[in-house]
Amino acid sequence: QAQFVESGGRSVQVGGAPRLSCAVSGGSFSLVAIGWYRQAPGKQREFVAGISGGFSGGRTDYAEPVKGRLTISRDNTKRTVYLQMNSLKPEDTAVYYCNVVRYLSGKVSIPNGPWGQGTQVTVSS
């Protein structure tokens, strides 16, 4: 079973551009779609971005609020997924997690777990 370790989160001002990293151990990394999720205080965890694996590796999917501002990528040799964040807004403040991406009825199904510790991104105006 895959395990996830997120890093790179920090406090930035509006417009900041941190890059998050997700190191994945276990499982068949290169074959699996991996994505980023986030959870803001008092809100449910939500899908942010995903990138496919296997023969279709590299196809990306983004939640509408982050399209054009966040970019997901993967390095299969390092078993790592990245999230380049640009033009951040205060509403992007959240703990960011990575995990597998699976679709159910055309929508991303939020995994039940296991989850890593996440990495905090705080955007101040």
Backbone torsions as a table, in degrees:
resi	resn	phi	psi	omega
1	GLN	NA	137.0	-176.1
2	ALA	-71.9	147.6	173.4
3	GLN	-124.8	148.1	-171.1
4	PHE	-125.5	135.6	176.0
5	VAL	-128.7	112.8	-177.6
6	GLU	-96.2	149.1	178.0
7	SER	-155.8	168.9	174.1
8	GLY	103.7	-8.9	-179.6
9	GLY	-70.1	149.5	179.5
10	ARG	-163.9	174.3	176.1
11	SER	-89.2	129.4	-179.7
12	VAL	-136.1	165.8	173.1
13	GLN	-91.5	166.1	178.0
14	VAL	-50.7	133.0	-178.6
15	GLY	92.2	-5.1	-179.9
16	GLY	-62.9	166.8	-174.0
17	ALA	-142.6	66.7	176.4
18	PRO	-75.9	161.0	174.3
19	ARG	-120.5	124.6	178.8
20	LEU	-94.1	148.8	176.6
21	SER	-125.3	147.1	177.8
22	CYS	-132.8	110.6	176.5
23	ALA	-92.0	129.3	-174.9
24	VAL	-115.2	128.4	174.9
25	SER	-118.1	150.7	-178.9
26	GLY	76.5	162.9	178.8
27	GLY	72.6	174.7	179.9
28	SER	-94.9	82.1	-168.6
29	PHE	-54.1	-50.6	-171.4
30	SER	-65.3	-19.4	-176.4
31	LEU	-92.5	-10.7	-168.9
32	VAL	-108.3	140.0	172.0
33	ALA	-73.7	131.4	-179.1
34	ILE	-122.0	145.8	-179.4
35	GLY	-144.1	172.9	175.2
36	TRP	-108.7	141.2	176.8
37	TYR	-128.3	162.9	176.5
38	ARG	-144.3	154.6	177.4
39	GLN	-137.7	116.2	177.0
40	ALA	-90.3	158.0	-179.6
41	PRO	-55.1	129.2	177.8
42	GLY	76.0	5.8	-178.8
43	LYS	-121.3	162.6	177.7
44	GLN	-78.3	156.1	176.2
45	ARG	-65.6	138.7	-177.9
46	GLU	-134.1	154.3	177.7
47	PHE	-73.3	140.1	179.1
48	VAL	-115.2	-53.7	-176.2
49	ALA	-158.9	151.4	178.7
50	GLY	-142.8	156.5	178.1
51	ILE	-138.3	133.8	-174.6
52	SER	-76.4	163.6	175.8
53	GLY	-121.3	-166.6	177.4
54	GLY	66.0	-151.9	-175.9
55	PHE	-67.5	-24.1	177.6
56	SER	-96.1	18.4	-175.5
57	GLY	-51.6	136.0	177.1
58	GLY	107.3	-10.3	176.6
59	ARG	-73.5	135.0	-175.0
60	THR	-115.8	156.8	178.6
61	ASP	-143.4	136.9	-177.0
62	TYR	-131.0	146.8	170.6
63	ALA	-70.7	147.2	-174.7
64	GLU	-54.3	-42.7	-176.2
65	PRO	-63.8	-17.7	-175.5
66	VAL	-112.0	-2.9	-178.9
67	LYS	-58.0	133.1	178.9
68	GLY	85.5	-8.8	-179.1
69	ARG	-117.2	-32.4	-179.9
70	LEU	-113.3	144.1	-179.8
71	THR	-130.9	124.9	178.8
72	ILE	-100.4	144.0	176.8
73	SER	-149.3	168.1	179.9
74	ARG	-142.3	150.6	174.5
75	ASP	-125.1	101.5	-175.4
76	ASN	-66.1	-28.7	179.6
77	THR	-68.9	-26.8	179.7
78	LYS	-102.8	-1.2	-178.1
79	ARG	52.6	45.9	-174.9
80	THR	-133.5	140.4	174.3
81	VAL	-116.0	140.3	-176.5
82	TYR	-117.5	155.5	171.5
83	LEU	-134.6	104.7	175.9
84	GLN	-83.5	121.8	-176.8
85	MET	-107.2	128.5	178.1
86	ASN	-130.5	157.2	175.2
87	SER	50.5	47.9	-176.0
88	LEU	-67.4	148.7	179.4
89	LYS	-120.5	159.1	178.2
90	PRO	-55.0	-32.6	-179.4
91	GLU	-72.1	-5.3	173.9
92	ASP	-84.5	-6.2	178.6
93	THR	-60.8	124.5	-176.7
94	ALA	-178.5	170.2	166.8
95	VAL	-90.5	128.1	-177.2
96	TYR	-103.6	132.7	-178.8
97	TYR	-125.1	157.4	170.2
98	CYS	-120.1	156.4	-179.7
99	ASN	-172.7	177.9	179.3
100	VAL	-69.1	160.1	178.0
101	VAL	-118.5	123.3	174.5
102	ARG	-132.7	144.4	-178.7
103	TYR	-105.3	139.9	176.5
104	LEU	-132.2	117.8	-177.7
105	SER	54.6	39.9	175.4
106	GLY	82.1	-1.5	179.3
107	LYS	-120.5	153.2	178.1
108	VAL	-68.3	129.9	177.3
109	SER	-94.1	117.4	-178.7
110	ILE	-64.4	124.4	-178.2
111	PRO	-61.9	151.7	175.5
112	ASN	-78.2	-21.2	-179.7
113	GLY	144.1	-173.7	-7.7
114	PRO	-74.5	153.6	179.4
115	TRP	-111.0	150.1	172.6
116	GLY	-77.9	-169.1	-177.7
117	GLN	-82.0	-14.7	-179.2
118	GLY	77.7	171.3	178.1
119	THR	-137.8	132.3	-172.8
120	GLN	-84.3	128.9	171.1
121	VAL	-117.9	124.6	-179.9
122	THR	-123.3	124.0	-178.2
123	VAL	-113.4	121.3	-179.1
124	SER	-114.1	148.4	-178.4
125	SER	-95.3	NA	NA
